[in-house]
Amino acid sequence: MGKSCEPGGFWSFGPEYSSSDGAGIKYRNFYKDFFKTGVTQNLGVSVSGGTEKINYFVSASTSKDEGIVPNTSYQRKTFKANGGYQISEKFKIGTSFAYTKSGGIRSNNGDKSVMSSLAYWSPSIDVNDYLTAEGKEKDYTNGIIDQPRYFTSVSNLKDDVNRIIASADFNYQATSWLNFVYRASVDNYSETRNRYVPANLDVGTAVNGFILDENIGFTGLNSSFVITANKKFGNFNTTLTLGNQILDTKNTYSNVRGEGIFITDFNNISNATNLFAYNLGQERVRNVGNFFEAKADYKEIIYLGVTGRYDQVSTLPVKNNKFDYYSTNLSFLFGDLIDQNKSILSYGKLRTSWAQSGKTPPFAIFRKNIKDVNFPFNGVGGVSATSVDANPNLKAEIISTWEIGTDLRFFRDRIRLEYTYFNRVSDDQIIQRIVPQSSSITAFWDNGGSLKTTGNELTLGADWFKNPKFSWTSTLNFTQYKTKVTELPFENIIFGYDSQATNITSQVRLGDAAGTLYGQSWQRVDGKVVIGANGLPVFNKTSTGAIAINKIGEAFPDWVATLNNTFKIQNFDIGFLLEYKKGGDAYDTARRNGIRNGVLGVTADRNESAVLDGVKSDGAGGYVPNDIPINKSLRNNYYNNTIYNTAADALIQDASWFKLRNVSVTYNMTKEALKTIGVSNLSFTVSGSNFLIWTPFDGFDPEGSSYSAGTNVYGFTGLTTPLTQSYSFSINLGF
């Protein structure tokens, strides 16, 4: 490592180290030093039984997880009970109840988090040496970069969740062909969250530390009534289903944020100088749907089905809150017509379908006035408008899917083949897009064009060996799909962006695929980087001379294939799953941070003179090999935020991978041994998952994402707790 160019500041690389392992200052893999081995313990017990009229199932379980990040943990306790009672020959009821208590201590993710600080850390500094003799933070950058290990010891996220799910169903068989079923369920949970950030951490410095207490509540009621009629007319079997469903949900949210902590290490909202309270009140969403399904088959050879649904939802404008959608399917079983003995073709089926589904927006997307946390002021109350709005003509998004496929089985089901081609079109997509703040809002919900997806799905299975002492089954799955934005009423839709200075965004424009990444890149001629008169790469420019923002990658893969193998060798069950993902690009924010602070090997030549590989102008409209020397300075030249560390050429990586996804070995006790010890079954299982990966991606497992599901942001990774390898041992005992 080179010497610090800013001792005690942001560009502090730490002391130089020797390549000798015996040297006092040596290279340290601070990621391995920081993360610890997580341990998960699970214990469960269940009891089931019944008679001709009564059946029951009761279970209880507990799990405890010590995370890979120091001072993180998660606990979960559950209790479940199901039961059924045959009141009469025609009438029966069923009930279920589940209670879950969960929660723990989690690490912070994103910018100004534990993971962000870790990405800046120097490999020549012991990351676990984080306290001074006085018990204060030991930080070689003098507070510019938070000490990651200290961060986890003083600031985390805590949550506590209590959840109850209960249901009941009533089934009445009126006649041999007419059935009535009513089901009702309730889902209720309450959650409390707490975050404590002291004043000496970067994220809390501006407000002298803060405490955030949150309270979240949810109640969901689901009611359905279904009438089913089955009748046979000659060679035709028919079924007609009519139903109604009501889904009603209520959400509550409130928080209190306290800023200006005056007693160190005292995590209580009373320990804050300034308090800001926010109460969202109650969000209530209702969806009422009426539906039907009609099915018929001829001699169990030709099958035809039609469905329809009419929904009314509360989250759409009144004039557009009712919509309908339909589906139909047709299949033909031809196996018996070709091979009645089933010696070669044991099953053959052709199928096709067309189906629609509806998608509606979340609650309260239209602009409204809410209580302002800065009021009352001088005894005067006040409100403020929310920063998000929506199109007053917003309507439901309709997704239409057409598919065709076949299911084939050969040699008495020893070889199995399933294939599906699908074509899916999402019309009037409901999208939240970022808008300029000069519009007085930050985001706007609208129906944003159409997205077309076409793809192929293939499953091939084979029983290579099948006898009582040894069997081997393989299943290959292949998935490939492509997406394309076919209509867009505006120039682009930005779903997310890098909060740093790279200009990398997740967005789509007309003709793009979902998951497209945009950013700035270097000019190239015949694949070679164009070098300017200053010896540095030249960025692509617009007609006005500004740096151009162009397409730099696509987050979704070209295709994914998995191969699952299971073996049964006498009393042993052995299985392993391989997975290959071809293509898909990703941006690793942690890598950018490491380059920015000069802690990655790629910056080891940062104080050396070099001639960059590329071509320069020959002054006559052509290009010649570059021969202009530069100094690869971190702070003022090549590796800074305006040249190397902002270019897609350096930051966007191929996120392909080949994984040994999981391996498991189970030993089942013999019947003789079970009889001797007086149990019905006893097995021991050892398994592991995600413990082998081969990838060109330089960083954490690229399967991890910086954004949660539902954000439409893909291809960003690096600043969240990485995915883990896991190994487990379990015992399954039955009486």
VOGU-3710 file (C-alpha; in Angstrom, 3 decimals, decimal comma):
1> mgkscepggf> 0,000/0,000/0,000  1,168/3,544/-0,689  1,487/6,211/1,943  -1,505/8,296/2,959  -2,079/11,365/0,813  -4,204/12,842/3,606  -2,985/11,539/7,005  -5,832/11,248/9,462  -8,380/12,253/6,817  -10,526/10,691/4,114
11> wsfgpeysss> -7,652/9,450/1,931  -5,810/7,807/4,817  -4,653/4,463/3,470  -3,134/3,352/6,777  0,515/2,418/7,356  2,486/0,639/4,663  2,712/-3,114/5,085  5,229/-5,733/4,140  4,502/-8,836/2,104  6,055/-10,858/4,917
21> dgagikyrnf> 3,463/-12,489/7,160  5,763/-11,918/10,098  5,860/-8,169/9,608  4,197/-6,005/12,230  2,093/-4,271/9,601  0,618/-6,716/7,102  -2,245/-7,121/4,694  -5,539/-7,986/6,393  -8,712/-9,245/4,765  -10,880/-6,910/6,818
31> ykdffktgvt> -14,095/-8,409/5,442  -13,197/-11,847/6,784  -11,981/-10,274/10,026  -15,183/-8,269/10,448  -17,827/-10,881/9,637  -18,237/-13,764/12,040  -19,784/-17,187/11,650  -23,526/-16,928/12,204  -25,293/-19,672/14,111  -28,948/-20,632/13,706
41> qnlgvsvsgg> -30,746/-22,959/16,113  -34,193/-24,380/15,328  -36,344/-26,583/17,507  -39,826/-27,727/16,607  -42,408/-30,212/17,841  -45,788/-31,189/16,421  -48,679/-33,476/17,350  -51,416/-34,642/14,985  -54,232/-37,137/15,073  -57,916/-37,636/14,524
51> tekinyfvsa> -60,942/-39,868/14,244  -63,604/-40,277/11,575  -65,130/-36,945/12,621  -62,280/-34,962/14,145  -58,736/-34,166/13,037  -56,186/-31,900/14,653  -52,618/-30,651/14,266  -50,651/-28,663/16,866  -47,073/-27,443/16,531  -44,646/-25,156/18,315
61> stskdegivp> -41,212/-24,013/17,233  -38,460/-21,662/18,238  -35,455/-20,383/16,330  -32,506/-18,212/17,252  -30,105/-16,660/14,772  -26,803/-15,005/15,622  -25,947/-12,930/12,548  -22,683/-12,649/10,649  -22,458/-8,956/11,561  -21,302/-8,476/15,179
71> ntsyqrktfk> -24,082/-7,641/17,677  -26,891/-8,724/15,358  -29,442/-11,422/16,127  -32,947/-12,608/15,312  -35,395/-14,742/17,288  -38,703/-16,286/16,317  -41,270/-18,287/18,288  -44,386/-19,802/16,714  -47,447/-21,731/17,792  -49,925/-23,254/15,316
81> anggyqisek> -53,134/-25,235/15,719  -55,423/-26,598/13,005  -58,566/-28,627/13,409  -61,563/-29,985/11,555  -64,909/-31,398/12,630  -67,429/-33,360/10,555  -70,690/-32,157/12,115  -72,873/-34,222/9,804  -72,613/-36,124/6,571  -73,094/-32,865/4,640
91> fkigtsfayt> -71,578/-30,235/6,900  -68,029/-29,809/8,212  -65,990/-26,970/9,638  -62,291/-26,228/9,860  -60,293/-23,755/11,916  -56,676/-22,643/12,150  -54,727/-20,388/14,470  -51,104/-19,223/14,366  -49,193/-16,902/16,677  -45,684/-15,644/15,923
101> ksggirsnng> -43,394/-13,484/18,006  -40,226/-12,361/16,259  -37,625/-9,647/16,320  -34,016/-8,867/16,937  -31,145/-6,526/16,291  -30,183/-5,749/12,708  -27,348/-3,832/11,084  -27,720/-0,652/9,059  -27,464/-0,810/5,267  -27,041/1,732/2,491
111> dksvmsslay> -25,032/4,941/2,475  -23,474/6,063/5,787  -23,965/2,567/7,181  -21,836/-0,219/8,579  -21,402/-1,674/5,090  -20,499/1,702/3,616  -17,852/2,306/6,290  -16,464/-1,185/5,818  -16,029/-0,579/2,090  -13,700/2,366/2,873
121> wspsidvndy> -11,572/0,498/5,429  -7,809/0,081/5,046  -6,402/-3,465/4,703  -3,455/-2,555/6,940  -5,624/-1,678/9,966  -7,194/-4,268/12,298  -10,918/-3,624/11,920  -11,669/-5,339/15,243  -9,327/-3,043/17,200  -11,994/-0,382/17,647
131> ltaegkekdy> -11,770/0,974/21,217  -9,196/3,193/22,909  -8,033/2,604/26,468  -10,744/5,081/27,531  -13,444/3,043/25,778  -13,922/5,517/22,933  -13,902/4,954/19,174  -10,457/4,198/17,728  -10,498/5,581/14,203  -7,401/6,110/12,061
141> tngiidqpry> -9,246/8,720/9,956  -10,014/10,900/12,982  -13,783/10,507/12,577  -13,962/11,058/8,817  -14,900/7,398/8,241  -16,880/5,574/10,927  -15,092/2,602/12,484  -17,288/-0,342/11,298  -16,846/-2,515/14,382  -17,564/0,424/16,658
151> ftsvsnlkdd> -20,600/1,254/14,517  -22,151/-2,160/15,172  -21,546/-1,893/18,916  -23,327/1,455/19,388  -25,933/1,751/16,606  -28,325/-0,870/15,262  -31,955/-1,367/14,334  -34,215/-3,173/16,797  -37,655/-4,576/16,060  -40,324/-6,588/17,834
161> vnriiasadf> -43,255/-8,163/15,976  -46,350/-9,930/17,312  -48,572/-11,562/14,703  -51,796/-13,588/14,821  -53,401/-15,306/11,827  -56,717/-17,101/12,342  -59,213/-18,593/9,921  -62,395/-20,644/9,753  -64,150/-22,384/6,889  -67,614/-23,890/6,614
171> nyqatswlnf> -68,301/-26,516/3,973  -71,830/-27,659/3,096  -72,371/-30,412/0,523  -76,017/-29,685/-0,336  -76,326/-32,462/-2,920  -74,006/-34,813/-4,727  -73,369/-32,079/-7,300  -73,747/-28,801/-5,330  -71,305/-27,455/-2,717  -71,153/-24,238/-0,649
181> vyrasvdnys> -67,986/-23,021/1,089  -67,504/-19,913/3,195  -64,026/-18,934/4,440  -62,977/-16,051/6,657  -59,563/-15,123/7,983  -57,920/-12,344/9,946  -54,265/-11,347/9,871  -53,172/-8,952/12,611  -49,722/-7,802/13,611  -48,103/-5,022/15,588
191> etrnryvpan> -44,490/-3,981/15,237  -42,232/-1,616/17,134  -38,899/-0,405/15,766  -36,077/1,534/17,342  -32,959/3,098/15,881  -30,269/4,790/17,949  -27,500/6,852/16,311  -24,968/8,679/18,526  -23,549/12,055/17,596  -20,077/10,742/16,756
201> ldvgtavngf> -21,285/8,655/13,786  -21,342/10,321/10,368  -25,067/9,811/9,828  -25,839/11,491/13,184  -23,256/14,290/13,224  -25,417/16,959/11,598  -28,136/16,724/14,294  -25,913/15,721/17,230  -27,304/12,180/17,190  -30,881/10,950/16,930
211> ildenigftg> -33,339/8,310/18,146  -36,234/7,011/16,063  -39,153/5,059/17,583  -41,725/3,614/15,170  -45,060/1,854/15,714  -46,678/-0,124/12,895  -50,013/-1,906/12,913  -51,831/-4,049/10,361  -55,181/-5,833/10,255  -56,341/-7,754/7,215
221> lnssfvitan> -59,758/-9,358/6,828  -60,401/-11,816/4,014  -63,857/-13,234/3,320  -64,892/-15,510/0,471  -68,061/-17,366/-0,464  -67,878/-19,989/-3,218  -70,620/-22,082/-4,852  -69,481/-25,065/-6,916  -71,677/-27,244/-9,127  -70,454/-30,452/-10,791
231> kkfgnfnttl> -72,561/-32,234/-13,388  -71,964/-34,937/-15,974  -73,799/-34,840/-19,306  -73,038/-37,960/-21,272  -69,326/-37,879/-22,091  -68,943/-34,366/-20,741  -67,844/-33,521/-17,190  -68,651/-29,933/-16,238  -67,938/-27,661/-13,295  -69,269/-24,178/-12,617
241> tlgnqildtk> -67,942/-22,029/-9,779  -69,382/-18,697/-8,633  -67,790/-16,648/-5,887  -67,381/-13,419/-4,003  -64,296/-12,170/-2,160  -63,865/-9,186/0,134  -60,405/-8,096/1,223  -60,187/-5,278/3,749  -56,867/-4,065/5,189  -56,016/-1,391/7,723
251> ntysnvrgeg> -52,537/0,001/8,315  -51,426/2,384/11,046  -48,058/4,085/11,394  -46,585/6,621/13,771  -43,119/7,631/14,805  -41,263/9,956/17,109  -37,840/11,206/16,095  -35,656/12,833/18,675  -32,573/14,855/17,706  -29,806/16,264/19,858
261> ifitdfnnis> -28,788/13,479/22,257  -27,431/14,862/25,523  -26,628/11,655/27,482  -24,286/9,308/25,610  -25,370/5,665/25,215  -28,846/6,260/26,669  -31,342/4,952/24,106  -34,574/6,586/25,200  -36,636/9,155/23,329  -36,584/11,373/26,422
271> natnlfaynl> -32,830/11,696/25,843  -33,332/14,097/22,931  -33,495/17,877/22,847  -35,836/18,230/19,860  -38,791/15,906/19,255  -40,667/15,478/15,983  -43,830/13,372/16,031  -45,568/11,983/12,963  -48,839/10,072/12,907  -49,972/8,730/9,551
281> gqervrnvgn> -53,328/7,782/10,995  -55,147/4,870/9,392  -54,754/3,595/5,851  -57,704/1,484/4,807  -57,864/-0,437/1,531  -60,815/-2,502/0,325  -61,111/-4,816/-2,658  -64,445/-6,460/-3,512  -64,404/-9,063/-6,260  -66,974/-11,296/-7,935
291> ffeakadyke> -65,742/-14,183/-10,043  -66,712/-17,285/-11,981  -65,019/-20,322/-13,443  -66,508/-22,755/-15,942  -64,739/-26,009/-16,834  -65,635/-28,918/-19,064  -63,914/-31,975/-20,446  -64,808/-34,539/-23,076  -63,950/-38,123/-22,060  -61,079/-36,668/-20,016
301> iiylgvtgry> -59,263/-36,043/-23,297  -60,115/-32,445/-24,198  -60,334/-29,849/-21,418  -61,699/-26,313/-21,705  -61,869/-23,644/-19,003  -63,036/-20,024/-18,810  -62,737/-17,599/-15,871  -63,758/-14,032/-15,215  -63,488/-11,549/-12,378  -64,971/-8,119/-11,664
311> dqvstlpvkn> -63,153/-6,038/-9,029  -63,859/-2,773/-7,276  -60,916/-1,264/-5,381  -60,578/1,751/-3,135  -57,108/2,925/-4,226  -58,173/4,065/-7,697  -60,188/7,199/-8,590  -63,924/6,555/-8,280  -64,512/6,794/-12,017  -61,931/4,081/-12,708
321> nkfdyystnl> -62,157/1,870/-9,625  -64,121/-0,946/-11,318  -62,500/-3,258/-13,837  -62,781/-6,812/-15,123  -60,409/-9,416/-16,516  -60,732/-12,910/-17,964  -58,895/-16,087/-18,905  -59,384/-19,208/-20,957  -57,436/-22,437/-21,318  -57,551/-25,474/-23,585
331> sflfgdlidq> -55,683/-28,768/-23,300  -55,587/-32,021/-25,233  -54,427/-35,342/-23,727  -53,270/-37,460/-26,634  -51,078/-40,080/-24,927  -53,679/-42,848/-24,818  -54,574/-42,256/-28,474  -50,990/-43,022/-29,536  -49,784/-45,631/-27,024  -52,518/-47,321/-25,017
341> nksilsygkl> -50,019/-49,623/-23,338  -47,955/-46,600/-22,233  -44,775/-48,557/-22,823  -43,121/-45,682/-24,738  -45,365/-42,601/-24,465  -46,956/-42,866/-21,042  -48,439/-39,349/-21,062  -48,895/-36,659/-23,686  -50,527/-33,271/-23,352  -50,780/-30,120/-25,446
351> rtswaqsgkt> -51,991/-26,972/-23,707  -52,590/-23,330/-24,435  -54,035/-20,502/-22,402  -54,734/-16,796/-22,387  -55,141/-15,002/-19,077  -55,498/-11,507/-17,707  -54,813/-10,154/-14,241  -55,282/-6,732/-12,698  -52,855/-4,645/-10,668  -53,793/-1,632/-8,551
361> ppfaifrkni> -51,761/1,119/-6,848  -50,959/1,359/-3,133  -52,847/3,546/-0,679  -52,714/7,365/-0,633  -50,708/8,116/-3,748  -52,618/11,323/-4,407  -51,355/14,586/-2,956  -52,978/15,644/0,286  -52,446/17,896/3,265  -50,974/16,423/6,433
371> kdvnfpfngv> -49,955/17,782/9,803  -46,666/19,677/9,609  -44,086/18,672/12,222  -42,956/22,333/12,448  -46,354/23,443/13,735  -47,849/24,753/15,895  -45,641/27,839/15,602  -46,326/30,743/17,933  -49,633/29,133/18,774  -50,709/28,777/15,136
381> ggvsatsvda> -51,336/25,333/13,636  -50,389/24,358/10,125  -50,378/21,646/7,496  -48,173/20,826/4,540  -48,781/19,078/1,240  -47,251/15,671/0,607  -44,485/15,451/-1,989  -46,065/12,660/-4,083  -49,013/12,969/-6,466  -50,826/10,871/-9,079
391> npnlkaeiis> -52,752/11,169/-12,315  -56,444/11,830/-11,475  -57,336/9,508/-14,381  -55,217/6,630/-13,103  -56,635/3,206/-13,952  -55,806/-0,422/-13,242  -52,852/-2,061/-14,926  -53,903/-5,091/-16,963  -51,447/-7,918/-17,609  -52,310/-10,299/-20,460
401> tweigtdlrf> -50,424/-13,559/-20,899  -50,657/-16,045/-23,733  -48,801/-19,328/-23,534  -48,538/-22,660/-25,289  -46,807/-25,784/-24,108  -46,582/-29,519/-23,861  -46,105/-32,171/-21,146  -44,584/-35,457/-22,299  -43,637/-38,554/-20,304  -41,896/-41,606/-21,674
411> frdrirleyt> -41,163/-45,168/-20,607  -43,712/-45,251/-17,776  -42,773/-41,775/-16,572  -39,036/-42,520/-16,384  -38,325/-39,528/-18,688  -40,343/-36,316/-18,399  -40,405/-33,212/-20,568  -42,329/-29,981/-20,024  -42,021/-26,943/-22,273  -43,795/-23,576/-22,221
421> yfnrvsddqi> -43,530/-20,525/-24,456  -45,157/-17,395/-23,066  -45,902/-13,897/-24,278  -46,893/-11,389/-21,600  -47,960/-7,773/-22,129  -48,449/-5,312/-19,264  -50,635/-2,431/-20,439  -51,134/0,864/-18,618  -48,395/0,028/-16,129  -48,759/1,772/-12,782
431> iqrivpqsss> -45,382/3,395/-12,197  -43,976/5,876/-9,738  -41,485/8,074/-11,571  -39,074/10,634/-10,191  -39,813/14,229/-11,274  -37,873/17,494/-10,886  -38,339/19,146/-7,492  -39,084/22,372/-9,331  -42,533/20,832/-9,959  -43,170/21,101/-6,166
441> itafwdnggs> -43,298/17,298/-5,863  -40,644/14,582/-5,957  -42,547/11,673/-7,517  -45,635/11,098/-9,637  -47,766/7,970/-10,106  -49,089/7,376/-13,601  -50,046/4,763/-16,165  -46,680/4,461/-17,854  -46,876/2,619/-21,135  -46,562/-1,075/-21,981
451> lkttgneltl> -44,000/-3,782/-21,315  -43,756/-6,951/-23,406  -42,111/-10,106/-22,066  -41,492/-13,250/-24,087  -39,823/-16,342/-22,782  -39,233/-20,068/-22,760  -39,379/-22,502/-19,843  -38,122/-26,058/-20,125  -38,079/-28,865/-17,566  -36,454/-32,190/-18,325
461> gadwfknpkf> -36,478/-34,989/-15,761  -35,162/-38,529/-15,775  -35,097/-41,497/-13,403  -31,740/-42,971/-14,393  -31,943/-45,784/-11,879  -34,990/-46,872/-9,912  -34,908/-49,866/-7,599  -35,384/-50,420/-3,839  -31,655/-50,204/-3,067  -30,548/-47,447/-5,421
471> swtstlnftq> -32,257/-44,679/-7,338  -31,026/-41,574/-9,151  -33,261/-38,785/-10,446  -32,147/-35,668/-12,325  -34,212/-32,583/-13,131  -32,999/-29,834/-15,449  -34,801/-26,477/-15,509  -34,089/-23,808/-18,112  -35,621/-20,317/-18,141  -35,027/-17,603/-20,720
481> yktkvtelpf> -36,997/-14,421/-21,228  -36,677/-10,985/-22,781  -38,518/-7,779/-21,951  -39,094/-4,653/-24,019  -40,801/-1,334/-23,323  -43,146/-0,971/-26,301  -44,976/2,208/-25,263  -43,908/5,099/-23,048  -45,717/8,433/-22,778  -42,627/10,252/-21,469
491> eniifgydsq> -38,906/10,307/-22,262  -37,871/7,928/-19,501  -38,794/6,496/-16,128  -36,132/6,640/-13,402  -36,700/4,006/-10,724  -33,553/4,555/-8,663  -30,118/6,074/-8,785  -26,750/5,991/-7,083  -26,614/8,597/-4,329  -22,898/9,053/-5,049
501> atnitsqvrl> -21,397/10,953/-7,990  -21,508/8,237/-10,660  -24,778/9,213/-12,415  -25,670/5,506/-12,609  -29,447/5,085/-12,715  -31,986/2,317/-13,077  -34,323/3,587/-15,756  -36,098/2,632/-18,944  -36,695/4,395/-22,227  -38,735/3,335/-25,225
511> gdaagtlygq> -37,339/0,079/-26,603  -35,384/-0,774/-23,446  -35,544/-3,950/-21,436  -36,693/-3,902/-17,822  -33,697/-3,521/-15,517  -31,713/-1,318/-17,902  -28,849/0,649/-16,359  -27,763/4,081/-17,579  -24,576/6,024/-16,873  -21,543/7,697/-18,391
521> swqrvdgkvv> -18,881/5,827/-20,332  -15,649/6,410/-22,201  -15,421/7,016/-25,924  -14,118/4,058/-27,898  -12,804/3,508/-31,410  -12,758/-0,102/-32,602  -13,106/-1,147/-28,962  -10,151/0,930/-27,739  -10,570/3,784/-25,228  -10,034/7,266/-26,640
531> iganglpvfn> -7,393/9,200/-24,663  -7,412/13,009/-24,541  -4,531/15,447/-24,737  -4,142/15,258/-20,950  -3,512/11,521/-21,121  -6,877/10,642/-19,547  -9,912/8,839/-21,034  -12,497/10,961/-22,821  -16,185/10,540/-21,966  -18,930/10,265/-24,552
541> ktstgaiain> -20,520/13,674/-25,072  -23,853/15,050/-26,221  -24,223/17,499/-29,109  -23,963/20,347/-26,568  -20,675/19,040/-25,157  -22,094/17,684/-21,913  -21,187/14,195/-20,710  -23,728/11,812/-22,232  -25,853/9,450/-20,149  -26,238/6,277/-22,191
551> kigeafpdwv> -27,284/2,671/-21,749  -24,474/0,813/-19,965  -25,993/-2,540/-19,050  -28,986/-4,750/-18,303  -29,566/-6,253/-14,880  -31,596/-9,293/-15,902  -29,798/-12,429/-17,154  -29,892/-13,910/-20,629  -30,954/-17,246/-19,155  -30,848/-19,358/-15,993
561> atlnntfkiq> -30,424/-23,117/-15,742  -30,557/-25,418/-12,715  -29,721/-29,093/-12,395  -31,054/-30,994/-9,396  -29,844/-34,511/-8,628  -31,281/-36,791/-5,942  -29,955/-40,196/-4,964  -31,354/-42,846/-2,689  -28,765/-45,387/-1,584  -30,409/-47,837/0,790
571> nfdigflley> -31,144/-45,650/3,873  -29,353/-42,553/2,580  -30,980/-39,683/0,650  -28,444/-37,462/-1,114  -29,166/-34,392/-3,200  -27,415/-31,423/-4,760  -28,532/-28,463/-6,867  -26,357/-26,662/-9,426  -27,321/-23,280/-10,889  -25,899/-21,241/-13,749
581> kkggdaydta> -26,957/-17,679/-14,508  -25,728/-16,340/-17,845  -25,409/-12,586/-18,141  -26,903/-9,720/-16,182  -24,928/-6,611/-15,184  -24,525/-5,079/-11,738  -23,114/-1,951/-10,117  -21,311/-2,490/-6,812  -21,360/0,653/-4,650  -18,940/-0,924/-2,187
591> rrngirngvl> -16,391/-1,342/-4,978  -16,763/2,314/-5,869  -16,139/3,280/-2,230  -13,049/1,080/-2,107  -11,641/2,662/-5,268  -12,497/6,113/-3,984  -10,468/5,560/-0,840  -7,657/3,593/-2,445  -8,109/0,365/-0,485  -8,604/-2,028/-3,419
601> gvtadrnesa> -5,780/-3,712/-5,305  -6,856/-2,045/-8,538  -5,550/1,272/-7,124  -2,167/-0,077/-5,987  -0,427/1,872/-8,785  -2,069/5,154/-7,781  1,250/7,006/-7,251  2,981/5,655/-10,339  3,434/7,114/-13,791  1,795/5,172/-16,584
611> vldgvksdga> 0,611/5,340/-20,160  -3,015/4,239/-20,400  -3,952/1,645/-22,970  -5,953/3,299/-25,733  -5,722/5,548/-28,753  -5,294/9,302/-29,178  -6,105/11,656/-32,003  -3,459/11,980/-34,697  -4,665/15,490/-35,485  -5,874/14,507/-38,945
621> ggyvpndipi> -9,117/12,744/-38,108  -7,536/9,411/-37,288  -6,156/7,708/-34,206  -2,796/6,331/-33,126  -1,737/4,368/-30,016  -1,609/6,519/-26,902  1,837/7,512/-25,586  0,971/10,284/-23,119  2,239/9,527/-19,594  0,192/10,427/-16,513
631> nkslrnnyyn> 0,475/10,025/-12,764  -2,359/7,803/-11,501  -3,041/10,024/-8,524  -6,034/9,001/-6,435  -7,124/12,453/-5,372  -6,359/14,723/-8,299  -6,170/12,549/-11,379  -7,018/9,128/-12,785  -8,740/7,334/-9,888  -10,790/10,269/-8,665
641> ntiyntaada> -14,546/10,762/-9,011  -14,364/12,507/-12,374  -12,369/10,012/-14,448  -12,069/6,343/-13,483  -14,432/6,036/-10,549  -17,440/7,444/-12,330  -17,150/5,504/-15,599  -19,342/2,521/-16,340  -16,270/0,926/-17,939  -14,795/0,536/-14,427
651> liqdaswfkl> -17,932/0,142/-12,320  -20,363/-2,093/-14,247  -19,567/-5,800/-14,003  -20,818/-9,056/-15,446  -22,894/-10,705/-12,691  -23,002/-14,197/-14,201  -22,480/-17,040/-11,775  -22,215/-20,784/-11,415  -23,302/-22,022/-7,995  -23,464/-25,193/-6,046
661> rnvsvtynmt> -26,731/-23,958/-4,566  -27,199/-26,675/-1,972  -26,157/-30,180/-0,919  -27,959/-32,430/1,564  -27,370/-35,886/2,997  -30,066/-37,634/5,065  -29,828/-40,939/6,898  -33,131/-42,676/7,664  -33,102/-45,215/10,468  -34,046/-48,755/9,445
671> kealktigvs> -37,449/-50,197/10,336  -35,793/-52,684/12,667  -33,965/-49,930/14,556  -37,144/-47,836/14,776  -39,039/-50,746/16,230  -36,317/-51,329/18,796  -36,351/-47,746/20,099  -40,136/-47,367/19,792  -40,478/-44,487/17,312  -42,187/-44,266/13,919
681> nlsftvsgsn> -39,405/-42,398/12,115  -35,981/-40,973/12,869  -33,671/-39,256/10,401  -30,506/-37,148/10,508  -29,740/-34,515/7,870  -26,600/-32,535/7,085  -26,945/-29,820/4,459  -25,241/-26,741/3,097  -26,250/-23,919/0,770  -24,478/-21,227/-1,248
691> fliwtpfdgf> -21,061/-22,442/-0,215  -19,483/-22,620/-3,695  -19,712/-19,896/-6,346  -17,719/-19,132/-9,481  -18,289/-15,655/-10,932  -16,390/-12,939/-12,833  -17,975/-10,421/-10,457  -15,455/-8,808/-8,097  -17,260/-8,270/-4,798  -19,900/-9,945/-2,656
701> dpegssysag> -22,237/-12,548/-4,106  -23,927/-10,542/-6,916  -27,267/-12,180/-6,103  -27,656/-9,673/-3,271  -29,554/-6,449/-3,966  -29,345/-2,979/-2,453  -33,079/-2,455/-3,029  -36,018/-4,414/-1,671  -38,532/-6,277/-3,808  -41,231/-4,146/-5,402
711> tnvygftglt> -39,022/-1,104/-6,061  -38,388/-1,957/-9,748  -34,695/-1,161/-9,089  -32,352/-3,915/-10,221  -28,611/-4,228/-10,708  -27,485/-2,334/-7,584  -25,528/-4,204/-4,909  -22,733/-3,850/-2,363  -24,087/-1,859/0,605  -26,276/-4,509/2,209
721> tpltqsysfs> -25,328/-7,442/4,400  -24,058/-10,051/1,924  -25,706/-13,383/1,306  -24,268/-16,166/3,409  -22,992/-19,675/3,154  -24,914/-21,908/5,504  -24,414/-25,363/6,960  -27,037/-27,169/9,005  -27,615/-30,337/10,960  -31,150/-31,460/11,800
731> inlgf> -32,894/-34,368/13,499  -36,433/-35,370/12,562  -38,176/-37,562/15,133  -41,720/-38,920/14,893  -43,830/-41,046/17,232
//
